[in-house]
């Protein structure tokens, strides 16, 4: 009897798994560039900066190193995640790890780096950047080069100028 129940559970579980697609099996896109925003609380300036996977970039007294940056295809609900390590350079010139974990672009307040002077959070992942990769870069493949002012995820240019255009002057009324 126990063996029959166990077999029935296994068959039912297999049928349920086949009928409902799993979120865990959603395709992840591994990106070579993580995009961060950083807030300097002294000046009030917010700066956006690109960092290649495995590269360390300094923002004020903080060193930011993304290890992975994942997105999902446009056909699925957006989910941008990155595993990031952040170190602080102290006044004694010592390096101290203040954050090591996952950041979610959709919830920047959930896992942002909060420091007395600086805040850092993940905003996006990209396939290419205007910033050249470091010489020893060995992360995910870079998908082309981004020209100034272009977005690598925007798709091909159709040659049509989009936007409101320049309004025509009204005829003189008098």
C-alpha positions as CSV (number, residue, x, y, z in Angstrom):
1,X,0.0,0.0,0.0
2,X,2.8,2.4,0.9
3,X,4.6,1.6,-2.3
4,X,1.5,2.3,-4.3
5,X,1.0,5.7,-2.6
6,X,4.6,6.6,-3.2
7,X,4.4,5.7,-6.9
8,X,1.2,7.7,-7.2
9,X,2.9,10.7,-5.6
10,X,5.8,10.4,-8.0
11,X,3.6,10.2,-11.0
12,X,1.4,13.1,-9.9
13,X,4.5,15.2,-9.2
14,X,5.9,14.4,-12.6
15,X,2.6,15.3,-14.3
16,X,2.3,18.6,-12.4
17,X,5.9,19.6,-13.2
18,X,5.4,18.8,-16.9
19,X,2.1,20.8,-17.1
20,X,3.4,24.0,-15.3
21,X,6.6,25.7,-16.5
22,X,9.0,26.3,-13.8
23,X,10.3,29.8,-13.0
24,X,13.6,28.2,-12.0
25,X,14.0,27.0,-15.6
26,X,13.6,30.5,-17.0
27,X,16.5,31.3,-19.3
28,X,19.1,33.6,-17.9
29,X,21.1,36.0,-20.0
30,X,24.6,36.4,-18.7
31,X,25.8,39.9,-19.3
32,X,29.4,41.2,-19.4
33,X,28.5,44.7,-18.0
34,X,26.8,45.7,-14.8
35,X,25.4,49.2,-14.5
36,X,25.4,50.9,-11.1
37,X,24.2,54.1,-9.7
38,X,26.1,55.7,-6.8
39,X,25.0,58.5,-4.5
40,X,27.5,60.8,-2.9
41,X,25.6,62.1,0.1
42,X,28.0,65.0,0.7
43,X,27.5,66.6,-2.7
44,X,24.1,65.1,-3.5
45,X,25.3,63.9,-6.9
46,X,24.1,60.6,-8.4
47,X,26.5,59.0,-10.9
48,X,25.8,56.1,-13.2
49,X,28.7,53.9,-14.1
50,X,29.4,50.7,-16.1
51,X,31.6,47.9,-14.6
52,X,32.7,44.7,-16.5
53,X,32.2,41.4,-14.7
54,X,35.3,40.7,-12.5
55,X,36.5,44.3,-12.8
56,X,36.9,46.5,-9.7
57,X,35.9,50.1,-10.0
58,X,36.4,52.7,-7.2
59,X,33.5,55.0,-6.3
60,X,34.7,57.4,-3.6
61,X,36.0,55.3,-0.8
62,X,34.3,52.2,-2.1
63,X,35.5,49.5,-4.5
64,X,32.7,47.7,-6.5
65,X,33.3,44.3,-8.1
66,X,30.4,42.6,-9.9
67,X,30.8,38.8,-10.2
68,X,27.7,38.0,-12.3
69,X,24.9,40.1,-13.9
70,X,21.8,38.3,-15.2
71,X,18.8,39.4,-17.1
72,X,16.0,37.5,-18.8
73,X,14.7,37.6,-22.4
74,X,12.3,40.3,-23.3
75,X,9.5,37.7,-23.7
76,X,9.6,37.1,-19.9
77,X,8.9,39.3,-17.0
78,X,12.0,41.5,-16.2
79,X,14.4,40.3,-13.5
80,X,17.9,41.9,-13.4
81,X,20.1,40.4,-10.7
82,X,23.8,40.7,-9.9
83,X,26.2,39.2,-7.4
84,X,28.3,42.1,-6.1
85,X,31.2,42.6,-3.7
86,X,31.9,46.0,-2.2
87,X,34.9,46.9,-0.2
88,X,35.6,50.1,1.8
89,X,39.0,51.7,1.9
90,X,39.4,53.0,5.5
91,X,41.3,56.1,6.7
92,X,44.1,53.7,7.7
93,X,44.3,52.5,4.1
94,X,42.9,49.1,4.9
95,X,40.4,47.3,2.7
96,X,37.3,46.0,4.5
97,X,34.5,44.1,2.9
98,X,31.2,45.8,3.7
99,X,28.9,44.0,1.2
100,X,28.9,40.6,-0.5
101,X,25.6,39.4,-2.0
102,X,22.8,39.6,-4.6
103,X,21.4,42.9,-5.8
104,X,18.1,43.2,-7.6
105,X,17.5,46.1,-10.0
106,X,13.7,46.0,-9.4
107,X,14.2,46.5,-5.7
108,X,17.1,48.8,-5.2
109,X,16.3,49.4,-1.5
110,X,16.3,45.7,-0.7
111,X,20.0,45.1,-1.2
112,X,21.7,48.4,-1.9
113,X,25.0,49.3,-0.3
114,X,24.3,51.9,2.4
115,X,27.4,53.7,3.7
116,X,27.6,56.8,5.8
117,X,28.8,58.8,2.8
118,X,28.0,56.7,-0.3
119,X,25.1,54.5,-1.5
120,X,25.4,52.1,-4.5
121,X,22.8,50.0,-6.2
122,X,22.4,47.9,-9.3
123,X,20.3,49.5,-12.1
124,X,20.8,47.3,-15.1
125,X,22.9,44.7,-17.0
126,X,24.2,45.3,-20.5
127,X,25.7,43.3,-23.4
128,X,28.2,46.1,-24.3
129,X,29.4,49.4,-23.0
130,X,31.0,52.6,-24.3
131,X,33.8,51.9,-21.7
132,X,36.5,49.6,-23.1
133,X,36.9,46.3,-21.3
134,X,40.0,45.8,-19.1
135,X,43.0,44.1,-20.7
136,X,42.6,40.9,-18.7
137,X,38.8,40.6,-19.1
138,X,37.7,37.0,-19.2
139,X,34.0,37.2,-18.4
140,X,30.9,36.6,-20.6
141,X,31.3,37.6,-24.3
142,X,30.7,41.2,-25.2
143,X,28.1,41.6,-27.9
144,X,29.5,44.4,-30.1
145,X,30.6,47.9,-29.3
146,X,28.2,50.7,-28.3
147,X,28.6,54.0,-30.1
148,X,28.1,57.2,-28.2
149,X,24.4,57.7,-27.4
150,X,23.2,54.3,-28.5
151,X,21.6,51.5,-26.5
152,X,22.7,48.0,-27.4
153,X,19.3,46.6,-26.4
154,X,17.3,49.1,-28.4
155,X,17.2,47.0,-31.6
156,X,18.0,48.1,-35.2
157,X,17.5,51.6,-36.4
158,X,14.6,51.8,-38.8
159,X,15.7,55.2,-40.2
160,X,12.6,57.0,-39.0
161,X,13.2,60.0,-36.8
162,X,11.0,59.4,-33.8
163,X,9.9,62.1,-31.4
164,X,7.6,65.1,-31.5
165,X,9.7,67.1,-34.1
166,X,9.7,70.9,-34.4
167,X,6.3,72.6,-34.2
168,X,5.3,74.8,-37.1
169,X,4.8,78.5,-36.3
170,X,1.2,79.6,-36.2
171,X,0.1,82.0,-39.0
172,X,0.1,85.6,-38.0
173,X,-3.2,86.6,-36.6
174,X,-3.9,90.3,-36.5
